[in-house]
């Protein structure tokens, strides 16, 4: 079998990707809310 030891993998790249995904989701939500507020204010 293999000599893999649990917890020995370098996960720095995965953590960076996950952080980027969370930032993208946060900014997408902010933009959507901003667009909705703008449309609510400017609708006549």
N, C-alpha and C positions, 0 to 999 in steps of 0.2 A: 504494500500500500504506500501511500504518500507520507511524507514527513511534515505535513502541514500542522502548525500549532495555532490553535484558536486565539484570535486577538493579535496576531503578529503582522497583519497586513497594513500597509501604509494607506490610509483613507483620506489623505489631505485633498486629493483631487475631487473625491466624492463630496466632501464637506463644502468645498468651494462651489461645486455645481449646485448643491442643495441650497446654500445661502443665496446664490444667484437666482434660483427658481423662486425662493420666498420673496426676494426683492422685486422680481418681475411681477409676481402676483399682487404684492402690496401696491406697486405703482399702477398696475392695471385697475385695481379697485379704486384708487384715488382718482384716476382719470375718468372712470365711468361715473363716479359720484359727482365729480366736477361737471361733466357734460349734462347729467340729469338736473343738477341745480341750475346750470345756465339755461337749459331748456325750460325749466319751470319759471324762472324769473322773466325770460323774454317772451313767453307765450302770451298771446292776446286773445 
